[in-house]
Amino acid sequence: MTPKSDHLVNLIFKKLKAYKKKKIFLEKESLDKFILSLLNET
């Protein structure tokens, strides 16, 4: 992963973890894999 995309994943991860209306169970590795799969399809 490039540093720019890694930074973007970190920002998304922090925003989702800070979301208080619903409890979100999220692992950073799963988010990385998901975003990579989206980027690889283009």
Secondary structure, DSSP 8 states (H G I E B T S, - for coil): --HHHHHHHHHHHHHHHT--SS-----HHHHHHHHHHHHHT-
